[in-house]
Amino acid sequence: MAKTSKTAKTIKVTQTGSPIGRPADQERTLISLGLNKLWRSREVTDTPANRGRIRKVEHLLRVESDGA
């Protein structure tokens, strides 16, 4: 697993929508981002893989960058 440095950019994601009635892959994508309940937030590293995950379920998320 790659080590993250203290200066790695992060993105704050907050789940604002429910995966109920959505395809199973969207629910699994939320879980892979560390989200499983409404209004929970996580900070994830700004990597192409995480950007793809966020793009897949962006209609269920609020996204804020760290501004660094």
C-alpha positions in Angstrom: 0.0 0.0 0.0 1.3 3.4 -0.9 2.2 5.7 2.0 0.5 9.1 2.1 2.5 12.2 3.0 1.4 14.9 5.3 1.1 17.2 2.2 -1.1 14.9 0.1 -4.2 16.7 -1.1 -7.4 15.5 0.3 -11.1 15.8 -0.7 -13.9 15.9 1.9 -16.9 13.9 0.8 -20.3 13.9 2.6 -23.0 11.5 1.7 -26.2 13.4 1.1 -28.3 10.8 -0.8 -29.4 7.3 0.0 -28.3 4.3 -2.0 -31.7 2.6 -1.5 -33.2 1.8 -5.0 -29.8 2.4 -6.7 -27.7 -0.2 -8.5 -25.6 -2.4 -6.2 -22.4 -1.1 -7.6 -23.2 2.5 -6.5 -23.8 1.2 -2.9 -20.4 -0.6 -3.1 -18.7 2.5 -4.4 -20.0 4.5 -1.4 -18.7 1.9 0.9 -15.3 2.0 -0.8 -15.2 5.7 -0.1 -15.9 4.9 3.6 -19.5 6.1 3.6 -22.5 4.1 4.7 -25.0 6.5 6.3 -26.4 9.9 5.4 -24.5 13.0 6.4 -21.3 11.0 7.2 -18.1 12.7 6.0 -14.7 11.3 5.1 -11.5 12.8 3.8 -10.0 10.8 1.0 -6.8 11.4 -0.8 -7.0 13.2 -4.2 -6.1 10.3 -6.5 -7.4 9.4 -10.0 -9.0 6.3 -8.5 -10.9 8.2 -5.8 -11.9 10.9 -8.4 -13.5 8.1 -10.5 -15.3 6.7 -7.5 -16.6 10.2 -6.6 -17.7 10.9 -10.2 -19.7 7.6 -10.2 -21.8 8.6 -7.3 -21.6 12.4 -7.4 -25.4 12.7 -7.3 -25.3 11.2 -3.8 -22.4 13.3 -2.4 -21.3 16.8 -1.5 -17.6 17.3 -2.4 -15.3 19.9 -0.9 -11.6 20.2 -1.8 -9.1 21.2 0.9 -7.9 24.1 -1.1 -4.2 23.3 -0.7 
